[in-house]
Amino acid sequence: MSVQESDSRPGEGVGSTVAGFLAAFSIFAAAAGLVYYPGRVGAGAIVVALVAAGIGGFQRGLAAFAVGFAGICWFAGMVIAISLERPVF
């Protein structure tokens, strides 16, 4: 009898992969929120980043970065929208 060896990292599964994609999407959406409606896009990016952080797994560092980046981009987008008198929502 032989034992099958797996090439994946320990603790890495589908949830970790999904968390990574959600965190990457959140980073992209947060950057887009600087230009387009930060009240809607930025808040959505924060929610998606929090979901990715909740899933955790192997990508928890990226998810933590996404939460911080989305929060900073939301704040910066609001400041930009208010100072340029653009719509927030």
Biopython code that builds the backbone (N, CA, C, O; Angstrom):
import numpy as np
from Bio.PDB.StructureBuilder import StructureBuilder

atoms = [
    (1, "MET", "N", (0.825, -1.174, 0.000)),
    (1, "MET", "CA", (0.000, 0.000, 0.000)),
    (1, "MET", "C", (0.871, 1.239, 0.000)),
    (1, "MET", "O", (1.926, 1.280, 0.633)),
    (2, "SER", "N", (0.418, 2.227, -0.708)),
    (2, "SER", "CA", (1.136, 3.497, -0.728)),
    (2, "SER", "C", (0.190, 4.611, -0.288)),
    (2, "SER", "O", (-1.033, 4.493, -0.366)),
    (3, "VAL", "N", (0.791, 5.669, 0.167)),
    (3, "VAL", "CA", (0.017, 6.814, 0.640)),
    (3, "VAL", "C", (0.119, 7.917, -0.411)),
    (3, "VAL", "O", (1.208, 8.247, -0.882)),
    (4, "GLN", "N", (-1.015, 8.469, -0.763)),
    (4, "GLN", "CA", (-1.036, 9.567, -1.728)),
    (4, "GLN", "C", (-0.580, 10.852, -1.049)),
    (4, "GLN", "O", (-1.090, 11.206, 0.014)),
    (5, "GLU", "N", (0.350, 11.533, -1.637)),
    (5, "GLU", "CA", (0.797, 12.805, -1.106)),
    (5, "GLU", "C", (0.097, 13.929, -1.847)),
    (5, "GLU", "O", (-0.099, 13.866, -3.060)),
    (6, "SER", "N", (-0.267, 14.936, -1.117)),
    (6, "SER", "CA", (-0.946, 16.081, -1.696)),
    (6, "SER", "C", (0.053, 17.204, -1.924)),
    (6, "SER", "O", (0.966, 17.410, -1.124)),
    (7, "ASP", "N", (-0.129, 17.928, -3.024)),
    (7, "ASP", "CA", (0.753, 19.051, -3.330)),
    (7, "ASP", "C", (0.287, 20.343, -2.689)),
    (7, "ASP", "O", (1.006, 21.340, -2.737)),
    (8, "SER", "N", (-0.895, 20.356, -2.092)),
    (8, "SER", "CA", (-1.407, 21.582, -1.505)),
    (8, "SER", "C", (-0.804, 21.819, -0.123)),
    (8, "SER", "O", (-0.308, 20.899, 0.529)),
    (9, "ARG", "N", (-0.860, 23.044, 0.289)),
    (9, "ARG", "CA", (-0.351, 23.418, 1.602)),
    (9, "ARG", "C", (-1.306, 22.942, 2.676)),
    (9, "ARG", "O", (-2.504, 22.811, 2.423)),
    (10, "PRO", "N", (-0.797, 22.680, 3.878)),
    (10, "PRO", "CA", (-1.712, 22.254, 4.940)),
    (10, "PRO", "C", (-2.656, 23.383, 5.330)),
    (10, "PRO", "O", (-2.240, 24.530, 5.491)),
    (11, "GLY", "N", (-3.899, 23.051, 5.475)),
    (11, "GLY", "CA", (-4.896, 24.034, 5.866)),
    (11, "GLY", "C", (-5.445, 24.845, 4.708)),
    (11, "GLY", "O", (-6.312, 25.695, 4.911)),
    (12, "GLU", "N", (-4.959, 24.602, 3.494)),
    (12, "GLU", "CA", (-5.447, 25.337, 2.342)),
    (12, "GLU", "C", (-6.595, 24.569, 1.711)),
    (12, "GLU", "O", (-6.472, 23.377, 1.428)),
    (13, "GLY", "N", (-7.669, 25.227, 1.501)),
    (13, "GLY", "CA", (-8.823, 24.573, 0.903)),
    (13, "GLY", "C", (-9.570, 25.544, 0.020)),
    (13, "GLY", "O", (-9.045, 26.589, -0.366)),
    (14, "VAL", "N", (-10.783, 25.193, -0.290)),
    (14, "VAL", "CA", (-11.611, 26.023, -1.158)),
    (14, "VAL", "C", (-11.931, 27.350, -0.482)),
    (14, "VAL", "O", (-11.939, 28.393, -1.136)),
    (15, "GLY", "N", (-12.194, 27.319, 0.811)),
    (15, "GLY", "CA", (-12.512, 28.550, 1.535)),
    (15, "GLY", "C", (-11.377, 29.548, 1.510)),
    (15, "GLY", "O", (-11.599, 30.753, 1.385)),
    (16, "SER", "N", (-10.166, 29.049, 1.629)),
    (16, "SER", "CA", (-9.005, 29.934, 1.574)),
    (16, "SER", "C", (-8.842, 30.549, 0.194)),
    (16, "SER", "O", (-8.473, 31.717, 0.076)),
    (17, "THR", "N", (-9.109, 29.784, -0.839)),
    (17, "THR", "CA", (-9.022, 30.300, -2.199)),
    (17, "THR", "C", (-10.090, 31.358, -2.449)),
    (17, "THR", "O", (-9.814, 32.395, -3.052)),
    (18, "VAL", "N", (-11.297, 31.097, -1.990)),
    (18, "VAL", "CA", (-12.384, 32.065, -2.140)),
    (18, "VAL", "C", (-12.059, 33.341, -1.371)),
    (18, "VAL", "O", (-12.319, 34.439, -1.861)),
    (19, "ALA", "N", (-11.495, 33.210, -0.174)),
    (19, "ALA", "CA", (-11.122, 34.388, 0.614)),
    (19, "ALA", "C", (-10.078, 35.219, -0.112)),
    (19, "ALA", "O", (-10.124, 36.448, -0.063)),
    (20, "GLY", "N", (-9.148, 34.577, -0.778)),
    (20, "GLY", "CA", (-8.149, 35.308, -1.550)),
    (20, "GLY", "C", (-8.746, 36.075, -2.706)),
    (20, "GLY", "O", (-8.383, 37.227, -2.945)),
    (21, "PHE", "N", (-9.667, 35.444, -3.432)),
    (21, "PHE", "CA", (-10.322, 36.130, -4.542)),
    (21, "PHE", "C", (-11.196, 37.279, -4.046)),
    (21, "PHE", "O", (-11.226, 38.344, -4.663)),
    (22, "LEU", "N", (-11.903, 37.074, -2.946)),
    (22, "LEU", "CA", (-12.718, 38.149, -2.383)),
    (22, "LEU", "C", (-11.859, 39.320, -1.932)),
    (22, "LEU", "O", (-12.221, 40.477, -2.146)),
    (23, "ALA", "N", (-10.722, 39.026, -1.309)),
    (23, "ALA", "CA", (-9.833, 40.097, -0.866)),
    (23, "ALA", "C", (-9.270, 40.866, -2.056)),
    (23, "ALA", "O", (-9.182, 42.093, -2.016)),
    (24, "ALA", "N", (-8.891, 40.158, -3.105)),
    (24, "ALA", "CA", (-8.374, 40.825, -4.299)),
    (24, "ALA", "C", (-9.453, 41.685, -4.967)),
    (24, "ALA", "O", (-9.178, 42.797, -5.417)),
    (25, "PHE", "N", (-10.671, 41.165, -5.024)),
    (25, "PHE", "CA", (-11.778, 41.948, -5.574)),
    (25, "PHE", "C", (-12.043, 43.182, -4.733)),
    (25, "PHE", "O", (-12.328, 44.255, -5.266)),
    (26, "SER", "N", (-11.951, 43.032, -3.421)),
    (26, "SER", "CA", (-12.183, 44.155, -2.525)),
    (26, "SER", "C", (-11.131, 45.247, -2.717)),
    (26, "SER", "O", (-11.455, 46.434, -2.676)),
    (27, "ILE", "N", (-9.890, 44.857, -2.922)),
    (27, "ILE", "CA", (-8.832, 45.840, -3.157)),
    (27, "ILE", "C", (-9.094, 46.600, -4.451)),
    (27, "ILE", "O", (-8.935, 47.820, -4.499)),
    (28, "PHE", "N", (-9.492, 45.890, -5.493)),
    (28, "PHE", "CA", (-9.813, 46.533, -6.770)),
    (28, "PHE", "C", (-11.016, 47.472, -6.626)),
    (28, "PHE", "O", (-10.993, 48.595, -7.131)),
    (29, "ALA", "N", (-12.061, 47.013, -5.938)),
    (29, "ALA", "CA", (-13.262, 47.832, -5.762)),
    (29, "ALA", "C", (-12.962, 49.067, -4.915)),
    (29, "ALA", "O", (-13.501, 50.142, -5.178)),
    (30, "ALA", "N", (-12.109, 48.923, -3.907)),
    (30, "ALA", "CA", (-11.756, 50.065, -3.066)),
    (30, "ALA", "C", (-11.006, 51.117, -3.876)),
    (30, "ALA", "O", (-11.235, 52.314, -3.704)),
    (31, "ALA", "N", (-10.117, 50.677, -4.754)),
    (31, "ALA", "CA", (-9.402, 51.628, -5.606)),
    (31, "ALA", "C", (-10.358, 52.312, -6.578)),
    (31, "ALA", "O", (-10.214, 53.502, -6.858)),
    (32, "ALA", "N", (-11.327, 51.569, -7.091)),
    (32, "ALA", "CA", (-12.327, 52.167, -7.980)),
    (32, "ALA", "C", (-13.232, 53.127, -7.220)),
    (32, "ALA", "O", (-13.755, 54.076, -7.804)),
    (33, "GLY", "N", (-13.421, 52.891, -5.927)),
    (33, "GLY", "CA", (-14.246, 53.762, -5.105)),
    (33, "GLY", "C", (-13.654, 55.139, -4.899)),
    (33, "GLY", "O", (-14.359, 56.060, -4.486)),
    (34, "LEU", "N", (-12.374, 55.292, -5.178)),
    (34, "LEU", "CA", (-11.779, 56.625, -5.102)),
    (34, "LEU", "C", (-12.350, 57.544, -6.170)),
    (34, "LEU", "O", (-12.394, 58.761, -5.992)),
    (35, "VAL", "N", (-12.786, 56.962, -7.278)),
    (35, "VAL", "CA", (-13.253, 57.746, -8.415)),
    (35, "VAL", "C", (-14.776, 57.710, -8.552)),
    (35, "VAL", "O", (-15.398, 58.736, -8.828)),
    (36, "TYR", "N", (-15.374, 56.542, -8.363)),
    (36, "TYR", "CA", (-16.796, 56.356, -8.617)),
    (36, "TYR", "C", (-17.566, 56.131, -7.320)),
    (36, "TYR", "O", (-17.393, 55.094, -6.680)),
    (37, "TYR", "N", (-18.390, 57.055, -6.929)),
    (37, "TYR", "CA", (-19.330, 56.920, -5.823)),
    (37, "TYR", "C", (-18.745, 56.186, -4.606)),
    (37, "TYR", "O", (-19.049, 55.011, -4.401)),
    (38, "PRO", "N", (-17.930, 56.842, -3.814)),
    (38, "PRO", "CA", (-17.294, 56.159, -2.681)),
    (38, "PRO", "C", (-18.280, 55.688, -1.617)),
    (38, "PRO", "O", (-17.971, 54.767, -0.860)),
    (39, "GLY", "N", (-19.442, 56.291, -1.546)),
    (39, "GLY", "CA", (-20.432, 55.855, -0.569)),
    (39, "GLY", "C", (-20.980, 54.474, -0.867)),
    (39, "GLY", "O", (-21.254, 53.705, 0.054)),
    (40, "ARG", "N", (-21.141, 54.151, -2.131)),
    (40, "ARG", "CA", (-21.643, 52.834, -2.526)),
    (40, "ARG", "C", (-20.522, 51.830, -2.734)),
    (40, "ARG", "O", (-20.520, 50.754, -2.136)),
    (41, "VAL", "N", (-19.579, 52.185, -3.577)),
    (41, "VAL", "CA", (-18.524, 51.250, -3.954)),
    (41, "VAL", "C", (-17.573, 50.994, -2.790)),
    (41, "VAL", "O", (-17.178, 49.854, -2.545)),
    (42, "GLY", "N", (-17.208, 52.053, -2.077)),
    (42, "GLY", "CA", (-16.292, 51.903, -0.950)),
    (42, "GLY", "C", (-16.889, 51.092, 0.181)),
    (42, "GLY", "O", (-16.217, 50.245, 0.769)),
    (43, "ALA", "N", (-18.144, 51.350, 0.485)),
    (43, "ALA", "CA", (-18.800, 50.586, 1.548)),
    (43, "ALA", "C", (-18.942, 49.114, 1.152)),
    (43, "ALA", "O", (-18.774, 48.225, 1.986)),
    (44, "GLY", "N", (-19.247, 48.864, -0.101)),
    (44, "GLY", "CA", (-19.327, 47.482, -0.577)),
    (44, "GLY", "C", (-17.979, 46.778, -0.520)),
    (44, "GLY", "O", (-17.902, 45.592, -0.197)),
    (45, "ALA", "N", (-16.922, 47.510, -0.833)),
    (45, "ALA", "CA", (-15.582, 46.925, -0.763)),
    (45, "ALA", "C", (-15.213, 46.562, 0.670)),
    (45, "ALA", "O", (-14.570, 45.540, 0.911)),
    (46, "ILE", "N", (-15.616, 47.393, 1.611)),
    (46, "ILE", "CA", (-15.341, 47.096, 3.015)),
    (46, "ILE", "C", (-16.094, 45.839, 3.456)),
    (46, "ILE", "O", (-15.541, 44.996, 4.162)),
    (47, "VAL", "N", (-17.342, 45.718, 3.042)),
    (47, "VAL", "CA", (-18.137, 44.533, 3.420)),
    (47, "VAL", "C", (-17.521, 43.261, 2.824)),
    (47, "VAL", "O", (-17.425, 42.241, 3.506)),
    (48, "VAL", "N", (-17.109, 43.321, 1.568)),
    (48, "VAL", "CA", (-16.500, 42.151, 0.932)),
    (48, "VAL", "C", (-15.179, 41.801, 1.618)),
    (48, "VAL", "O", (-14.873, 40.623, 1.804)),
    (49, "ALA", "N", (-14.401, 42.807, 1.994)),
    (49, "ALA", "CA", (-13.142, 42.554, 2.689)),
    (49, "ALA", "C", (-13.383, 41.933, 4.062)),
    (49, "ALA", "O", (-12.624, 41.064, 4.491)),
    (50, "LEU", "N", (-14.423, 42.367, 4.747)),
    (50, "LEU", "CA", (-14.751, 41.774, 6.048)),
    (50, "LEU", "C", (-15.205, 40.323, 5.903)),
    (50, "LEU", "O", (-14.897, 39.489, 6.754)),
    (51, "VAL", "N", (-15.926, 40.024, 4.843)),
    (51, "VAL", "CA", (-16.319, 38.633, 4.588)),
    (51, "VAL", "C", (-15.086, 37.778, 4.327)),
    (51, "VAL", "O", (-14.983, 36.656, 4.822)),
    (52, "ALA", "N", (-14.146, 38.318, 3.542)),
    (52, "ALA", "CA", (-12.905, 37.579, 3.264)),
    (52, "ALA", "C", (-12.109, 37.368, 4.546)),
    (52, "ALA", "O", (-11.522, 36.304, 4.739)),
    (53, "ALA", "N", (-12.084, 38.357, 5.413)),
    (53, "ALA", "CA", (-11.376, 38.208, 6.686)),
    (53, "ALA", "C", (-12.084, 37.203, 7.584)),
    (53, "ALA", "O", (-11.439, 36.489, 8.351)),
    (54, "GLY", "N", (-13.397, 37.148, 7.493)),
    (54, "GLY", "CA", (-14.149, 36.176, 8.284)),
    (54, "GLY", "C", (-13.912, 34.749, 7.832)),
    (54, "GLY", "O", (-13.882, 33.830, 8.650)),
    (55, "ILE", "N", (-13.744, 34.563, 6.536)),
    (55, "ILE", "CA", (-13.444, 33.228, 6.021)),
    (55, "ILE", "C", (-12.055, 32.803, 6.474)),
    (55, "ILE", "O", (-11.835, 31.652, 6.854)),
    (56, "GLY", "N", (-11.118, 33.752, 6.428)),
    (56, "GLY", "CA", (-9.762, 33.498, 6.929)),
    (56, "GLY", "C", (-9.019, 32.481, 6.109)),
    (56, "GLY", "O", (-8.954, 32.588, 4.885)),
    (57, "GLY", "N", (-8.454, 31.488, 6.776)),
    (57, "GLY", "CA", (-7.681, 30.481, 6.083)),
    (57, "GLY", "C", (-6.281, 30.968, 5.787)),
    (57, "GLY", "O", (-5.725, 31.797, 6.507)),
    (58, "PHE", "N", (-5.735, 30.449, 4.738)),
    (58, "PHE", "CA", (-4.359, 30.762, 4.365)),
    (58, "PHE", "C", (-4.202, 32.216, 3.929)),
    (58, "PHE", "O", (-3.109, 32.771, 4.041)),
    (59, "GLN", "N", (-5.255, 32.838, 3.440)),
    (59, "GLN", "CA", (-5.197, 34.198, 2.905)),
    (59, "GLN", "C", (-5.560, 35.266, 3.931)),
    (59, "GLN", "O", (-5.968, 36.360, 3.542)),
    (60, "ARG", "N", (-5.429, 34.994, 5.204)),
    (60, "ARG", "CA", (-5.876, 35.969, 6.200)),
    (60, "ARG", "C", (-5.020, 37.229, 6.204)),
    (60, "ARG", "O", (-5.518, 38.288, 6.584)),
    (61, "GLY", "N", (-3.765, 37.162, 5.800)),
    (61, "GLY", "CA", (-2.927, 38.357, 5.705)),
    (61, "GLY", "C", (-3.396, 39.287, 4.597)),
    (61, "GLY", "O", (-3.458, 40.503, 4.776)),
    (62, "LEU", "N", (-3.724, 38.701, 3.449)),
    (62, "LEU", "CA", (-4.253, 39.485, 2.336)),
    (62, "LEU", "C", (-5.610, 40.076, 2.690)),
    (62, "LEU", "O", (-5.912, 41.213, 2.325)),
    (63, "ALA", "N", (-6.428, 39.306, 3.400)),
    (63, "ALA", "CA", (-7.746, 39.800, 3.796)),
    (63, "ALA", "C", (-7.623, 40.948, 4.795)),
    (63, "ALA", "O", (-8.391, 41.908, 4.729)),
    (64, "ALA", "N", (-6.675, 40.863, 5.710)),
    (64, "ALA", "CA", (-6.464, 41.950, 6.665)),
    (64, "ALA", "C", (-5.982, 43.210, 5.945)),
    (64, "ALA", "O", (-6.409, 44.318, 6.271)),
    (65, "PHE", "N", (-5.098, 43.037, 4.972)),
    (65, "PHE", "CA", (-4.658, 44.173, 4.167)),
    (65, "PHE", "C", (-5.833, 44.779, 3.408)),
    (65, "PHE", "O", (-5.945, 46.000, 3.305)),
    (66, "ALA", "N", (-6.707, 43.929, 2.877)),
    (66, "ALA", "CA", (-7.861, 44.410, 2.108)),
    (66, "ALA", "C", (-8.797, 45.227, 2.986)),
    (66, "ALA", "O", (-9.344, 46.233, 2.534)),
    (67, "VAL", "N", (-8.990, 44.809, 4.233)),
    (67, "VAL", "CA", (-9.858, 45.567, 5.136)),
    (67, "VAL", "C", (-9.276, 46.952, 5.386)),
    (67, "VAL", "O", (-9.987, 47.953, 5.294)),
    (68, "GLY", "N", (-7.998, 47.012, 5.698)),
    (68, "GLY", "CA", (-7.355, 48.304, 5.951)),
    (68, "GLY", "C", (-7.321, 49.193, 4.717)),
    (68, "GLY", "O", (-7.599, 50.390, 4.796)),
    (69, "PHE", "N", (-6.980, 48.602, 3.576)),
    (69, "PHE", "CA", (-6.909, 49.358, 2.327)),
    (69, "PHE", "C", (-8.281, 49.885, 1.929)),
    (69, "PHE", "O", (-8.402, 51.027, 1.484)),
    (70, "ALA", "N", (-9.312, 49.066, 2.086)),
    (70, "ALA", "CA", (-10.665, 49.497, 1.734)),
    (70, "ALA", "C", (-11.133, 50.626, 2.644)),
    (70, "ALA", "O", (-11.797, 51.555, 2.186)),
    (71, "GLY", "N", (-10.794, 50.553, 3.917)),
    (71, "GLY", "CA", (-11.172, 51.623, 4.839)),
    (71, "GLY", "C", (-10.477, 52.934, 4.506)),
    (71, "GLY", "O", (-11.101, 53.995, 4.526)),
    (72, "ILE", "N", (-9.198, 52.864, 4.202)),
    (72, "ILE", "CA", (-8.455, 54.076, 3.845)),
    (72, "ILE", "C", (-8.960, 54.650, 2.529)),
    (72, "ILE", "O", (-9.104, 55.866, 2.401)),
    (73, "CYS", "N", (-9.230, 53.794, 1.551)),
    (73, "CYS", "CA", (-9.739, 54.270, 0.269)),
    (73, "CYS", "C", (-11.141, 54.856, 0.408)),
    (73, "CYS", "O", (-11.474, 55.830, -0.267)),
    (74, "TRP", "N", (-11.958, 54.276, 1.270)),
    (74, "TRP", "CA", (-13.293, 54.834, 1.496)),
    (74, "TRP", "C", (-13.183, 56.242, 2.065)),
    (74, "TRP", "O", (-13.862, 57.157, 1.596)),
    (75, "PHE", "N", (-12.341, 56.420, 3.061)),
    (75, "PHE", "CA", (-12.171, 57.736, 3.675)),
    (75, "PHE", "C", (-11.610, 58.734, 2.656)),
    (75, "PHE", "O", (-12.107, 59.854, 2.543)),
    (76, "ALA", "N", (-10.580, 58.326, 1.920)),
    (76, "ALA", "CA", (-9.988, 59.215, 0.919)),
    (76, "ALA", "C", (-10.989, 59.550, -0.186)),
    (76, "ALA", "O", (-11.034, 60.686, -0.658)),
    (77, "GLY", "N", (-11.786, 58.575, -0.597)),
    (77, "GLY", "CA", (-12.801, 58.823, -1.616)),
    (77, "GLY", "C", (-13.862, 59.791, -1.151)),
    (77, "GLY", "O", (-14.332, 60.625, -1.925)),
    (78, "MET", "N", (-14.246, 59.688, 0.113)),
    (78, "MET", "CA", (-15.227, 60.630, 0.662)),
    (78, "MET", "C", (-14.649, 62.041, 0.715)),
    (78, "MET", "O", (-15.333, 63.009, 0.380)),
    (79, "VAL", "N", (-13.400, 62.156, 1.132)),
    (79, "VAL", "CA", (-12.759, 63.474, 1.178)),
    (79, "VAL", "C", (-12.664, 64.066, -0.226)),
    (79, "VAL", "O", (-12.948, 65.247, -0.422)),
    (80, "ILE", "N", (-12.268, 63.255, -1.195)),
    (80, "ILE", "CA", (-12.157, 63.726, -2.577)),
    (80, "ILE", "C", (-13.523, 64.141, -3.115)),
    (80, "ILE", "O", (-13.644, 65.183, -3.758)),
    (81, "ALA", "N", (-14.553, 63.334, -2.857)),
    (81, "ALA", "CA", (-15.893, 63.637, -3.370)),
    (81, "ALA", "C", (-16.443, 64.917, -2.753)),
    (81, "ALA", "O", (-17.065, 65.723, -3.445)),
    (82, "ILE", "N", (-16.220, 65.106, -1.473)),
    (82, "ILE", "CA", (-16.741, 66.300, -0.815)),
    (82, "ILE", "C", (-15.970, 67.539, -1.258)),
    (82, "ILE", "O", (-16.564, 68.588, -1.506)),
    (83, "SER", "N", (-14.647, 67.416, -1.358)),
    (83, "SER", "CA", (-13.861, 68.595, -1.732)),
    (83, "SER", "C", (-14.075, 68.999, -3.185)),
    (83, "SER", "O", (-13.976, 70.182, -3.510)),
    (84, "LEU", "N", (-14.365, 68.050, -4.062)),
    (84, "LEU", "CA", (-14.630, 68.368, -5.468)),
    (84, "LEU", "C", (-16.119, 68.526, -5.773)),
    (84, "LEU", "O", (-16.507, 68.712, -6.927)),
    (85, "GLU", "N", (-16.942, 68.453, -4.739)),
    (85, "GLU", "CA", (-18.405, 68.583, -4.860)),
    (85, "GLU", "C", (-18.985, 67.596, -5.862)),
    (85, "GLU", "O", (-19.811, 67.957, -6.701)),
    (86, "ARG", "N", (-18.539, 66.334, -5.762)),
    (86, "ARG", "CA", (-19.053, 65.260, -6.595)),
    (86, "ARG", "C", (-20.051, 64.448, -5.784)),
    (86, "ARG", "O", (-20.036, 64.518, -4.555)),
    (87, "PRO", "N", (-20.918, 63.681, -6.435)),
    (87, "PRO", "CA", (-21.889, 62.873, -5.682)),
    (87, "PRO", "C", (-21.205, 61.764, -4.875)),
    (87, "PRO", "O", (-20.287, 61.097, -5.351)),
    (88, "VAL", "N", (-21.682, 61.591, -3.646)),
    (88, "VAL", "CA", (-21.122, 60.581, -2.762)),
    (88, "VAL", "C", (-21.815, 59.244, -2.982)),
    (88, "VAL", "O", (-21.167, 58.198, -2.950)),
    (89, "PHE", "N", (-23.128, 59.267, -3.205)),
    (89, "PHE", "CA", (-23.892, 58.038, -3.396)),
    (89, "PHE", "C", (-24.388, 57.907, -4.799)),
    (89, "PHE", "O", (-25.052, 56.925, -5.130)),
]
sb = StructureBuilder()
sb.init_structure("model")
sb.init_model(0)
sb.init_chain("A")
sb.init_seg("    ")
for serial, (resi, resn, name, xyz) in enumerate(atoms, 1):
    if name == "N":
        sb.init_residue(resn, " ", resi, " ")
    sb.init_atom(name, np.array(xyz, "f"), 0.0, 1.0, " ", f" {name:<3s}", serial, name[0])
structure = sb.get_structure()
